[in-house]
Amino acid sequence: MDILAYNDLYDGLEAFNEKSGKPRGNVIVHYPPATPTYPHTVFDEIRNVGTTLNSDYERVASVGYVVRVYAKTKGKIDKQTIAREVAQMVDNYLRYFKLTRISYNANESVNDNSIYEIIMTYSGNLHENRRRFI
């Protein structure tokens, strides 16, 4: 019963990344790459639960997304600055669609301290009939 919006958001985020000049060479991906380049952003849907409103004709999906930004130091620009720039670009895009950021965690990667990681979680409601977030 879920309403499909992930692909539209993902495609839009890729286009927005391109129009933003690919901040610091950022790449948007569905899954963590086997051989990553930095910075890169992993965009994933973590919740999509459909329900009906007042009648059987109005469907709304409660959706959740997690965004993981990974960055390494490039030249004289430190990894925190790069990750924050990319995270801000992603945040601007998702907030435009009325998604609410419900968490923001930033730290060095547990596996490799040369990688800085920002994890953001977003939540929203998508109205099927209107094809937009409410």
N, CA, C and O atoms as CSV, one atom per row, in Angstrom:
chain,resi,resn,atom,element,x,y,z
A,1,MET,N,N,0.810,-1.204,0.000
A,1,MET,CA,C,0.000,0.000,0.000
A,1,MET,C,C,0.849,1.262,0.000
A,1,MET,O,O,0.308,2.367,0.037
A,2,ASP,N,N,2.166,1.119,-0.040
A,2,ASP,CA,C,3.009,2.302,0.013
A,2,ASP,C,C,2.919,3.096,-1.285
A,2,ASP,O,O,2.586,2.556,-2.340
A,3,ILE,N,N,3.216,4.357,-1.189
A,3,ILE,CA,C,3.180,5.260,-2.331
A,3,ILE,C,C,4.622,5.490,-2.764
A,3,ILE,O,O,5.468,5.858,-1.949
A,4,LEU,N,N,4.896,5.277,-4.028
A,4,LEU,CA,C,6.266,5.363,-4.512
A,4,LEU,C,C,6.687,6.811,-4.743
A,4,LEU,O,O,6.095,7.513,-5.563
A,5,ALA,N,N,7.696,7.246,-4.026
A,5,ALA,CA,C,8.220,8.595,-4.191
A,5,ALA,C,C,9.735,8.601,-4.179
A,5,ALA,O,O,10.358,9.582,-4.585
A,6,TYR,N,N,10.329,7.516,-3.716
A,6,TYR,CA,C,11.783,7.452,-3.543
A,6,TYR,C,C,12.522,7.781,-4.842
A,6,TYR,O,O,13.429,8.613,-4.838
A,7,ASN,N,N,12.151,7.148,-5.934
A,7,ASN,CA,C,12.875,7.364,-7.192
A,7,ASN,C,C,12.794,8.805,-7.661
A,7,ASN,O,O,13.774,9.356,-8.164
A,8,ASP,N,N,11.613,9.424,-7.497
A,8,ASP,CA,C,11.473,10.834,-7.881
A,8,ASP,C,C,12.371,11.728,-7.029
A,8,ASP,O,O,13.037,12.623,-7.550
A,9,LEU,N,N,12.388,11.483,-5.719
A,9,LEU,CA,C,13.244,12.272,-4.837
A,9,LEU,C,C,14.717,12.043,-5.164
A,9,LEU,O,O,15.502,12.991,-5.214
A,10,TYR,N,N,15.087,10.793,-5.383
A,10,TYR,CA,C,16.482,10.461,-5.695
A,10,TYR,C,C,16.916,11.152,-6.991
A,10,TYR,O,O,17.969,11.788,-7.041
A,11,ASP,N,N,16.096,11.020,-8.037
A,11,ASP,CA,C,16.436,11.646,-9.317
A,11,ASP,C,C,16.539,13.158,-9.181
A,11,ASP,O,O,17.433,13.784,-9.751
A,12,GLY,N,N,15.617,13.739,-8.420
A,12,GLY,CA,C,15.647,15.185,-8.191
A,12,GLY,C,C,16.881,15.614,-7.414
A,12,GLY,O,O,17.478,16.653,-7.699
A,13,LEU,N,N,17.257,14.807,-6.434
A,13,LEU,CA,C,18.448,15.122,-5.644
A,13,LEU,C,C,19.701,15.048,-6.513
A,13,LEU,O,O,20.599,15.879,-6.377
A,14,GLU,N,N,19.768,14.064,-7.400
A,14,GLU,CA,C,20.907,13.980,-8.336
A,14,GLU,C,C,20.966,15.223,-9.221
A,14,GLU,O,O,22.038,15.791,-9.430
A,15,ALA,N,N,19.813,15.643,-9.740
A,15,ALA,CA,C,19.766,16.829,-10.603
A,15,ALA,C,C,20.147,18.085,-9.818
A,15,ALA,O,O,20.877,18.938,-10.323
A,16,PHE,N,N,19.655,18.199,-8.584
A,16,PHE,CA,C,19.970,19.350,-7.743
A,16,PHE,C,C,21.465,19.375,-7.427
A,16,PHE,O,O,22.076,20.443,-7.396
A,17,ASN,N,N,22.046,18.217,-7.196
A,17,ASN,CA,C,23.484,18.103,-6.946
A,17,ASN,C,C,24.261,18.618,-8.159
A,17,ASN,O,O,25.241,19.348,-8.010
A,18,GLU,N,N,23.820,18.234,-9.354
A,18,GLU,CA,C,24.478,18.698,-10.583
A,18,GLU,C,C,24.350,20.209,-10.729
A,18,GLU,O,O,25.331,20.890,-11.028
A,19,LYS,N,N,23.133,20.744,-10.517
A,19,LYS,CA,C,22.908,22.189,-10.655
A,19,LYS,C,C,23.668,22.979,-9.603
A,19,LYS,O,O,24.016,24.139,-9.821
A,20,SER,N,N,23.925,22.352,-8.466
A,20,SER,CA,C,24.685,23.008,-7.397
A,20,SER,C,C,26.181,22.935,-7.650
A,20,SER,O,O,26.974,23.377,-6.819
A,21,GLY,N,N,26.569,22.388,-8.779
A,21,GLY,CA,C,27.972,22.291,-9.136
A,21,GLY,C,C,28.688,21.136,-8.464
A,21,GLY,O,O,29.905,21.172,-8.285
A,22,LYS,N,N,27.927,20.099,-8.088
A,22,LYS,CA,C,28.507,18.932,-7.406
A,22,LYS,C,C,29.464,19.395,-6.313
A,22,LYS,O,O,30.679,19.267,-6.467
A,23,PRO,N,N,28.940,19.928,-5.217
A,23,PRO,CA,C,29.810,20.485,-4.178
A,23,PRO,C,C,30.981,19.565,-3.843
A,23,PRO,O,O,30.806,18.431,-3.396
A,24,ARG,N,N,32.176,20.097,-4.074
A,24,ARG,CA,C,33.426,19.368,-3.789
A,24,ARG,C,C,33.494,18.014,-4.482
A,24,ARG,O,O,34.196,17.118,-4.014
A,25,GLY,N,N,32.772,17.852,-5.594
A,25,GLY,CA,C,32.797,16.599,-6.350
A,25,GLY,C,C,31.836,15.548,-5.827
A,25,GLY,O,O,31.998,14.363,-6.119
A,26,ASN,N,N,30.838,15.961,-5.060
A,26,ASN,CA,C,29.890,15.030,-4.446
A,26,ASN,C,C,29.176,14.152,-5.471
A,26,ASN,O,O,28.825,14.604,-6.561
A,27,VAL,N,N,28.969,12.890,-5.101
A,27,VAL,CA,C,28.250,11.916,-5.920
A,27,VAL,C,C,27.102,11.372,-5.076
A,27,VAL,O,O,27.295,11.054,-3.902
A,28,ILE,N,N,25.899,11.261,-5.666
A,28,ILE,CA,C,24.732,10.713,-4.980
A,28,ILE,C,C,24.584,9.254,-5.400
A,28,ILE,O,O,24.634,8.950,-6.592
A,29,VAL,N,N,24.402,8.345,-4.436
A,29,VAL,CA,C,24.268,6.922,-4.744
A,29,VAL,C,C,23.137,6.302,-3.912
A,29,VAL,O,O,22.739,6.835,-2.877
A,30,HIS,N,N,22.633,5.158,-4.398
A,30,HIS,CA,C,21.599,4.415,-3.668
A,30,HIS,C,C,22.193,3.605,-2.524
A,30,HIS,O,O,21.607,3.513,-1.445
A,31,TYR,N,N,23.358,3.022,-2.768
A,31,TYR,CA,C,23.995,2.123,-1.806
A,31,TYR,C,C,25.460,2.517,-1.651
A,31,TYR,O,O,26.037,3.106,-2.565
A,32,PRO,N,N,26.067,2.205,-0.513
A,32,PRO,CA,C,27.495,2.508,-0.370
A,32,PRO,C,C,28.291,1.820,-1.479
A,32,PRO,O,O,28.162,0.611,-1.674
A,33,PRO,N,N,29.105,2.574,-2.203
A,33,PRO,CA,C,29.858,1.982,-3.319
A,33,PRO,C,C,30.967,1.053,-2.830
A,33,PRO,O,O,31.514,1.235,-1.742
A,34,ALA,N,N,31.286,0.062,-3.645
A,34,ALA,CA,C,32.347,-0.888,-3.306
A,34,ALA,C,C,33.702,-0.180,-3.246
A,34,ALA,O,O,34.510,-0.451,-2.358
A,35,THR,N,N,33.942,0.716,-4.183
A,35,THR,CA,C,35.160,1.523,-4.174
A,35,THR,C,C,34.747,2.996,-4.199
A,35,THR,O,O,34.620,3.592,-5.268
A,36,PRO,N,N,34.541,3.571,-3.027
A,36,PRO,CA,C,33.981,4.927,-2.962
A,36,PRO,C,C,34.962,6.019,-3.371
A,36,PRO,O,O,36.178,5.891,-3.228
A,37,THR,N,N,34.385,7.089,-3.883
A,37,THR,CA,C,35.104,8.338,-4.086
A,37,THR,C,C,34.522,9.303,-3.047
A,37,THR,O,O,33.389,9.128,-2.599
A,38,TYR,N,N,35.289,10.302,-2.675
A,38,TYR,CA,C,34.824,11.218,-1.636
A,38,TYR,C,C,34.807,12.634,-2.164
A,38,TYR,O,O,35.709,13.029,-2.903
A,39,PRO,N,N,33.794,13.407,-1.798
A,39,PRO,CA,C,32.662,13.025,-0.957
A,39,PRO,C,C,31.612,12.251,-1.750
A,39,PRO,O,O,31.540,12.339,-2.976
A,40,HIS,N,N,30.813,11.503,-1.027
A,40,HIS,CA,C,29.648,10.869,-1.640
A,40,HIS,C,C,28.511,10.830,-0.624
A,40,HIS,O,O,28.727,10.875,0.587
A,41,THR,N,N,27.298,10.744,-1.157
A,41,THR,CA,C,26.087,10.771,-0.343
A,41,THR,C,C,25.256,9.547,-0.660
A,41,THR,O,O,24.987,9.255,-1.826
A,42,VAL,N,N,24.845,8.825,0.380
A,42,VAL,CA,C,23.978,7.662,0.227
A,42,VAL,C,C,22.580,8.079,0.667
A,42,VAL,O,O,22.385,8.537,1.793
A,43,PHE,N,N,21.615,7.918,-0.225
A,43,PHE,CA,C,20.228,8.317,0.031
A,43,PHE,C,C,19.375,7.055,0.049
A,43,PHE,O,O,19.367,6.298,-0.922
A,44,ASP,N,N,18.653,6.821,1.153
A,44,ASP,CA,C,17.915,5.567,1.301
A,44,ASP,C,C,16.562,5.805,1.975
A,44,ASP,O,O,16.431,6.634,2.875
A,45,GLU,N,N,15.571,5.058,1.516
A,45,GLU,CA,C,14.247,5.112,2.138
A,45,GLU,C,C,14.204,4.105,3.286
A,45,GLU,O,O,14.560,2.940,3.110
A,46,ILE,N,N,13.769,4.558,4.460
A,46,ILE,CA,C,13.720,3.663,5.614
A,46,ILE,C,C,12.290,3.386,6.074
A,46,ILE,O,O,12.056,2.462,6.853
A,47,ARG,N,N,11.343,4.176,5.596
A,47,ARG,CA,C,9.944,3.943,5.972
A,47,ARG,C,C,9.040,4.435,4.843
A,47,ARG,O,O,9.283,5.484,4.246
A,48,ASN,N,N,7.996,3.659,4.565
A,48,ASN,CA,C,6.988,4.067,3.602
A,48,ASN,C,C,5.727,3.275,3.928
A,48,ASN,O,O,5.536,2.162,3.437
A,49,VAL,N,N,4.876,3.857,4.758
A,49,VAL,CA,C,3.681,3.179,5.236
A,49,VAL,C,C,2.460,3.961,4.761
A,49,VAL,O,O,2.269,5.118,5.134
A,50,GLY,N,N,1.637,3.320,3.935
A,50,GLY,CA,C,0.456,3.975,3.398
A,50,GLY,C,C,-0.753,3.816,4.300
A,50,GLY,O,O,-0.883,2.833,5.030
A,51,THR,N,N,-1.624,4.790,4.235
A,51,THR,CA,C,-2.884,4.750,4.974
A,51,THR,C,C,-3.914,5.565,4.198
A,51,THR,O,O,-3.560,6.326,3.298
A,52,THR,N,N,-5.181,5.405,4.545
A,52,THR,CA,C,-6.223,6.189,3.889
A,52,THR,C,C,-6.723,7.258,4.840
A,52,THR,O,O,-6.753,7.067,6.056
A,53,LEU,N,N,-7.111,8.377,4.270
A,53,LEU,CA,C,-7.731,9.445,5.043
A,53,LEU,C,C,-9.239,9.340,4.870
A,53,LEU,O,O,-9.720,8.377,4.272
A,54,ASN,N,N,-9.948,10.248,5.348
A,54,ASN,CA,C,-11.411,10.354,5.376
A,54,ASN,C,C,-12.206,9.406,4.493
A,54,ASN,O,O,-13.328,9.045,4.845
A,55,SER,N,N,-11.673,9.006,3.390
A,55,SER,CA,C,-12.395,8.102,2.496
A,55,SER,C,C,-11.400,7.101,1.905
A,55,SER,O,O,-10.197,7.190,2.150
A,56,ASP,N,N,-11.901,6.177,1.146
A,56,ASP,CA,C,-11.018,5.203,0.503
A,56,ASP,C,C,-10.251,5.794,-0.667
A,56,ASP,O,O,-9.407,5.123,-1.261
A,57,TYR,N,N,-10.538,7.049,-1.002
A,57,TYR,CA,C,-9.927,7.650,-2.185
A,57,TYR,C,C,-8.734,8.544,-1.873
A,57,TYR,O,O,-8.010,8.943,-2.785
A,58,GLU,N,N,-8.522,8.859,-0.617
A,58,GLU,CA,C,-7.395,9.700,-0.252
A,58,GLU,C,C,-6.350,8.861,0.461
A,58,GLU,O,O,-6.578,8.376,1.569
A,59,ARG,N,N,-5.210,8.695,-0.179
A,59,ARG,CA,C,-4.133,7.907,0.414
A,59,ARG,C,C,-2.960,8.803,0.766
A,59,ARG,O,O,-2.581,9.699,0.011
A,60,VAL,N,N,-2.398,8.535,1.933
A,60,VAL,CA,C,-1.240,9.272,2.407
A,60,VAL,C,C,-0.201,8.257,2.864
A,60,VAL,O,O,-0.543,7.254,3.491
A,61,ALA,N,N,1.039,8.509,2.561
A,61,ALA,CA,C,2.119,7.636,3.021
A,61,ALA,C,C,2.995,8.409,3.995
A,61,ALA,O,O,3.386,9.548,3.738
A,62,SER,N,N,3.289,7.773,5.103
A,62,SER,CA,C,4.269,8.296,6.045
A,62,SER,C,C,5.617,7.763,5.590
A,62,SER,O,O,5.837,6.552,5.575
A,63,VAL,N,N,6.523,8.667,5.217
A,63,VAL,CA,C,7.799,8.245,4.656
A,63,VAL,C,C,8.965,8.724,5.514
A,63,VAL,O,O,8.882,9.743,6.199
A,64,GLY,N,N,10.040,7.968,5.457
A,64,GLY,CA,C,11.254,8.340,6.155
A,64,GLY,C,C,12.463,8.045,5.284
A,64,GLY,O,O,12.499,7.044,4.568
A,65,TYR,N,N,13.439,8.913,5.353
A,65,TYR,CA,C,14.652,8.754,4.557
A,65,TYR,C,C,15.870,8.991,5.442
A,65,TYR,O,O,15.837,9.810,6.361
A,66,VAL,N,N,16.932,8.271,5.155
A,66,VAL,CA,C,18.202,8.513,5.826
A,66,VAL,C,C,19.216,8.921,4.759
A,66,VAL,O,O,19.294,8.331,3.682
A,67,VAL,N,N,19.987,9.951,5.102
A,67,VAL,CA,C,21.012,10.473,4.204
A,67,VAL,C,C,22.348,10.363,4.933
A,67,VAL,O,O,22.506,10.858,6.049
A,68,ARG,N,N,23.288,9.716,4.291
A,68,ARG,CA,C,24.632,9.575,4.869
A,68,ARG,C,C,25.627,10.280,3.957
A,68,ARG,O,O,25.761,9.942,2.781
A,69,VAL,N,N,26.314,11.255,4.512
A,69,VAL,CA,C,27.319,12.012,3.763
A,69,VAL,C,C,28.695,11.589,4.278
A,69,VAL,O,O,28.941,11.593,5.484
A,70,TYR,N,N,29.584,11.225,3.362
A,70,TYR,CA,C,30.937,10.808,3.705
A,70,TYR,C,C,31.929,11.733,3.010
A,70,TYR,O,O,31.781,12.033,1.825
A,71,ALA,N,N,32.934,12.180,3.745
A,71,ALA,CA,C,33.926,13.087,3.157
A,71,ALA,C,C,35.312,12.820,3.741
A,71,ALA,O,O,35.463,12.376,4.879
A,72,LYS,N,N,36.311,13.109,2.916
A,72,LYS,CA,C,37.709,13.074,3.339
A,72,LYS,C,C,38.302,14.447,3.047
A,72,LYS,O,O,37.792,15.190,2.208
A,73,THR,N,N,39.361,14.768,3.734
A,73,THR,CA,C,40.061,16.033,3.516
A,73,THR,C,C,40.589,16.073,2.084
A,73,THR,O,O,41.155,15.099,1.587
A,74,LYS,N,N,40.388,17.237,1.421
A,74,LYS,CA,C,40.888,17.441,0.054
A,74,LYS,C,C,41.773,18.679,0.065
A,74,LYS,O,O,41.300,19.801,0.244
A,75,GLY,N,N,43.047,18.454,-0.129
A,75,GLY,CA,C,43.975,19.591,-0.100
A,75,GLY,C,C,43.942,20.272,1.254
A,75,GLY,O,O,44.188,19.649,2.287
A,76,LYS,N,N,43.631,21.577,1.235
A,76,LYS,CA,C,43.586,22.339,2.488
A,76,LYS,C,C,42.187,22.420,3.080
A,76,LYS,O,O,41.987,23.045,4.122
A,77,ILE,N,N,41.218,21.793,2.421
A,77,ILE,CA,C,39.831,21.844,2.913
A,77,ILE,C,C,39.576,20.606,3.756
A,77,ILE,O,O,39.657,19.479,3.268
A,78,ASP,N,N,39.265,20.827,5.026
A,78,ASP,CA,C,39.112,19.685,5.928
A,78,ASP,C,C,37.810,18.930,5.680
A,78,ASP,O,O,36.856,19.461,5.111
A,79,LYS,N,N,37.804,17.689,6.120
A,79,LYS,CA,C,36.685,16.784,5.871
A,79,LYS,C,C,35.381,17.273,6.488
A,79,LYS,O,O,34.312,17.033,5.928
A,80,GLN,N,N,35.447,17.954,7.634
A,80,GLN,CA,C,34.225,18.459,8.266
A,80,GLN,C,C,33.564,19.534,7.412
A,80,GLN,O,O,32.344,19.547,7.252
A,81,THR,N,N,34.372,20.429,6.868
A,81,THR,CA,C,33.844,21.505,6.018
A,81,THR,C,C,33.177,20.927,4.774
A,81,THR,O,O,32.078,21.340,4.402
A,82,ILE,N,N,33.836,19.984,4.142
A,82,ILE,CA,C,33.280,19.364,2.930
A,82,ILE,C,C,31.972,18.661,3.243
A,82,ILE,O,O,30.985,18.845,2.531
A,83,ALA,N,N,31.950,17.861,4.297
A,83,ALA,CA,C,30.738,17.117,4.657
A,83,ALA,C,C,29.596,18.066,4.991
A,83,ALA,O,O,28.454,17.816,4.604
A,84,ARG,N,N,29.882,19.143,5.699
A,84,ARG,CA,C,28.829,20.100,6.066
A,84,ARG,C,C,28.267,20.822,4.847
A,84,ARG,O,O,27.063,21.070,4.774
A,85,GLU,N,N,29.134,21.162,3.884
A,85,GLU,CA,C,28.658,21.808,2.654
A,85,GLU,C,C,27.711,20.883,1.892
A,85,GLU,O,O,26.653,21.312,1.432
A,86,VAL,N,N,28.093,19.622,1.763
A,86,VAL,CA,C,27.254,18.649,1.054
A,86,VAL,C,C,25.956,18.432,1.823
A,86,VAL,O,O,24.879,18.410,1.226
A,87,ALA,N,N,26.048,18.271,3.136
A,87,ALA,CA,C,24.854,18.057,3.959
A,87,ALA,C,C,23.894,19.241,3.846
A,87,ALA,O,O,22.679,19.046,3.799
A,88,GLN,N,N,24.423,20.464,3.802
A,88,GLN,CA,C,23.574,21.653,3.670
A,88,GLN,C,C,22.844,21.656,2.331
A,88,GLN,O,O,21.669,22.018,2.264
A,89,MET,N,N,23.533,21.254,1.271
A,89,MET,CA,C,22.906,21.190,-0.048
A,89,MET,C,C,21.760,20.179,-0.042
A,89,MET,O,O,20.673,20.466,-0.545
A,90,VAL,N,N,22.004,18.985,0.533
A,90,VAL,CA,C,20.977,17.948,0.602
A,90,VAL,C,C,19.808,18.428,1.464
A,90,VAL,O,O,18.646,18.228,1.109
A,91,ASP,N,N,20.116,19.057,2.588
A,91,ASP,CA,C,19.086,19.557,3.495
A,91,ASP,C,C,18.203,20.602,2.805
A,91,ASP,O,O,16.982,20.580,2.962
A,92,ASN,N,N,18.806,21.505,2.053
A,92,ASN,CA,C,18.028,22.513,1.320
A,92,ASN,C,C,17.051,21.849,0.354
A,92,ASN,O,O,15.893,22.253,0.248
A,93,TYR,N,N,17.530,20.835,-0.342
A,93,TYR,CA,C,16.671,20.135,-1.304
A,93,TYR,C,C,15.501,19.439,-0.613
A,93,TYR,O,O,14.356,19.606,-1.032
A,94,LEU,N,N,15.765,18.673,0.425
A,94,LEU,CA,C,14.704,17.901,1.081
A,94,LEU,C,C,13.727,18.793,1.839
A,94,LEU,O,O,12.536,18.484,1.894
A,95,ARG,N,N,14.195,19.880,2.416
A,95,ARG,CA,C,13.283,20.809,3.113
A,95,ARG,C,C,12.365,21.530,2.123
A,95,ARG,O,O,11.245,21.900,2.472
A,96,TYR,N,N,12.833,21.725,0.902
A,96,TYR,CA,C,11.984,22.320,-0.132
A,96,TYR,C,C,10.722,21.478,-0.331
A,96,TYR,O,O,9.654,22.016,-0.620
A,97,PHE,N,N,10.844,20.174,-0.178
A,97,PHE,CA,C,9.711,19.259,-0.327
A,97,PHE,C,C,8.964,19.015,0.980
A,97,PHE,O,O,8.180,18.073,1.099
A,98,LYS,N,N,9.224,19.884,1.957
A,98,LYS,CA,C,8.527,19.842,3.248
A,98,LYS,C,C,8.832,18.582,4.057
A,98,LYS,O,O,8.032,18.163,4.893
A,99,LEU,N,N,9.983,17.989,3.804
A,99,LEU,CA,C,10.422,16.901,4.669
A,99,LEU,C,C,11.084,17.526,5.892
A,99,LEU,O,O,11.785,18.532,5.781
A,100,THR,N,N,10.861,16.938,7.032
A,100,THR,CA,C,11.381,17.454,8.288
A,100,THR,C,C,12.616,16.655,8.700
A,100,THR,O,O,12.587,15.425,8.757
A,101,ARG,N,N,13.687,17.369,8.982
A,101,ARG,CA,C,14.880,16.677,9.477
A,101,ARG,C,C,14.650,16.371,10.949
A,101,ARG,O,O,14.400,17.272,11.750
A,102,ILE,N,N,14.736,15.084,11.300
A,102,ILE,CA,C,14.478,14.711,12.689
A,102,ILE,C,C,15.749,14.324,13.436
A,102,ILE,O,O,15.727,14.197,14.661
A,103,SER,N,N,16.845,14.137,12.727
A,103,SER,CA,C,18.113,13.909,13.413
A,103,SER,C,C,19.274,14.327,12.524
A,103,SER,O,O,19.189,14.316,11.296
A,104,TYR,N,N,20.363,14.696,13.193
A,104,TYR,CA,C,21.593,15.114,12.519
A,104,TYR,C,C,22.745,14.673,13.411
A,104,TYR,O,O,22.929,15.209,14.504
A,105,ASN,N,N,23.505,13.713,12.954
A,105,ASN,CA,C,24.643,13.208,13.725
A,105,ASN,C,C,25.890,13.300,12.868
A,105,ASN,O,O,25.910,12.852,11.721
A,106,ALA,N,N,26.926,13.885,13.440
A,106,ALA,CA,C,28.186,14.037,12.716
A,106,ALA,C,C,29.325,13.502,13.567
A,106,ALA,O,O,29.422,13.810,14.755
A,107,ASN,N,N,30.184,12.702,12.953
A,107,ASN,CA,C,31.357,12.178,13.652
A,107,ASN,C,C,32.299,11.526,12.653
A,107,ASN,O,O,31.972,11.342,11.481
A,108,GLU,N,N,33.473,11.184,13.154
A,108,GLU,CA,C,34.403,10.448,12.311
A,108,GLU,C,C,33.911,9.016,12.183
A,108,GLU,O,O,33.332,8.465,13.119
A,109,SER,N,N,34.139,8.423,11.036
A,109,SER,CA,C,33.708,7.060,10.787
A,109,SER,C,C,34.364,6.102,11.775
A,109,SER,O,O,35.542,6.237,12.104
A,110,VAL,N,N,33.588,5.142,12.236
A,110,VAL,CA,C,34.099,4.151,13.183
A,110,VAL,C,C,35.188,3.298,12.536
A,110,VAL,O,O,36.164,2.932,13.189
A,111,ASN,N,N,35.022,2.989,11.271
A,111,ASN,CA,C,35.962,2.106,10.574
A,111,ASN,C,C,37.234,2.800,10.096
A,111,ASN,O,O,38.278,2.163,9.964
A,112,ASP,N,N,37.147,4.101,9.837
A,112,ASP,CA,C,38.285,4.820,9.266
A,112,ASP,C,C,38.212,6.274,9.711
A,112,ASP,O,O,37.347,7.015,9.244
A,113,ASN,N,N,39.108,6.700,10.611
A,113,ASN,CA,C,39.003,8.061,11.142
A,113,ASN,C,C,39.431,9.147,10.154
A,113,ASN,O,O,39.384,10.331,10.486
A,114,SER,N,N,39.850,8.760,8.942
A,114,SER,CA,C,40.124,9.773,7.918
A,114,SER,C,C,38.845,10.174,7.189
A,114,SER,O,O,38.858,11.084,6.360
A,115,ILE,N,N,37.738,9.491,7.499
A,115,ILE,CA,C,36.444,9.767,6.869
A,115,ILE,C,C,35.531,10.440,7.889
A,115,ILE,O,O,35.380,9.962,9.013
A,116,TYR,N,N,34.931,11.544,7.488
A,116,TYR,CA,C,33.953,12.235,8.329
A,116,TYR,C,C,32.572,11.880,7.795
A,116,TYR,O,O,32.340,11.895,6.586
A,117,GLU,N,N,31.669,11.565,8.698
A,117,GLU,CA,C,30.346,11.074,8.319
A,117,GLU,C,C,29.258,11.923,8.980
A,117,GLU,O,O,29.319,12.213,10.175
A,118,ILE,N,N,28.280,12.308,8.194
A,118,ILE,CA,C,27.089,12.994,8.714
A,118,ILE,C,C,25.889,12.141,8.351
A,118,ILE,O,O,25.707,11.780,7.188
A,119,ILE,N,N,25.075,11.820,9.336
A,119,ILE,CA,C,23.863,11.026,9.116
A,119,ILE,C,C,22.665,11.885,9.473
A,119,ILE,O,O,22.539,12.353,10.605
A,120,MET,N,N,21.782,12.090,8.496
A,120,MET,CA,C,20.567,12.883,8.709
A,120,MET,C,C,19.356,12.003,8.425
A,120,MET,O,O,19.356,11.217,7.478
A,121,THR,N,N,18.337,12.143,9.245
A,121,THR,CA,C,17.100,11.384,9.062
A,121,THR,C,C,15.970,12.375,8.816
A,121,THR,O,O,15.866,13.396,9.496
A,122,TYR,N,N,15.122,12.063,7.833
A,122,TYR,CA,C,14.013,12.940,7.454
A,122,TYR,C,C,12.699,12.171,7.505
A,122,TYR,O,O,12.658,10.958,7.300
A,123,SER,N,N,11.633,12.904,7.782
A,123,SER,CA,C,10.304,12.312,7.839
A,123,SER,C,C,9.321,13.243,7.134
A,123,SER,O,O,9.511,14.459,7.104
A,124,GLY,N,N,8.274,12.658,6.573
A,124,GLY,CA,C,7.258,13.469,5.916
A,124,GLY,C,C,6.047,12.643,5.550
A,124,GLY,O,O,6.038,11.424,5.714
A,125,ASN,N,N,5.029,13.311,5.056
A,125,ASN,CA,C,3.807,12.663,4.609
A,125,ASN,C,C,3.572,13.025,3.150
A,125,ASN,O,O,3.610,14.195,2.769
A,126,LEU,N,N,3.332,12.016,2.357
A,126,LEU,CA,C,3.110,12.206,0.926
A,126,LEU,C,C,1.658,11.911,0.598
A,126,LEU,O,O,1.158,10.822,0.879
A,127,HIS,N,N,0.983,12.884,0.004
A,127,HIS,CA,C,-0.412,12.734,-0.395
A,127,HIS,C,C,-0.437,12.188,-1.816
A,127,HIS,O,O,0.070,12.825,-2.740
A,128,GLU,N,N,-1.022,11.020,-1.989
A,128,GLU,CA,C,-1.005,10.368,-3.301
A,128,GLU,C,C,-1.777,11.154,-4.345
A,128,GLU,O,O,-1.282,11.346,-5.455
A,129,ASN,N,N,-2.970,11.612,-4.019
A,129,ASN,CA,C,-3.806,12.295,-4.996
A,129,ASN,C,C,-3.165,13.614,-5.467
A,129,ASN,O,O,-3.235,13.957,-6.647
A,130,ARG,N,N,-2.554,14.332,-4.548
A,130,ARG,CA,C,-1.933,15.619,-4.886
A,130,ARG,C,C,-0.514,15.443,-5.404
A,130,ARG,O,O,0.060,16.378,-5.963
A,131,ARG,N,N,0.071,14.233,-5.221
A,131,ARG,CA,C,1.443,13.923,-5.645
A,131,ARG,C,C,2.438,14.928,-5.073
A,131,ARG,O,O,3.347,15.382,-5.768
A,132,ARG,N,N,2.255,15.271,-3.798
A,132,ARG,CA,C,3.201,16.163,-3.148
A,132,ARG,C,C,3.228,15.875,-1.658
A,132,ARG,O,O,2.325,15.248,-1.104
A,133,PHE,N,N,4.282,16.348,-1.032
A,133,PHE,CA,C,4.406,16.189,0.410
A,133,PHE,C,C,3.550,17.212,1.108
A,133,PHE,O,O,3.451,18.361,0.679
A,134,ILE,N,N,2.928,16.782,2.194
A,134,ILE,CA,C,2.065,17.702,2.960
A,134,ILE,C,C,2.583,17.851,4.378
A,134,ILE,O,O,1.996,18.581,5.176
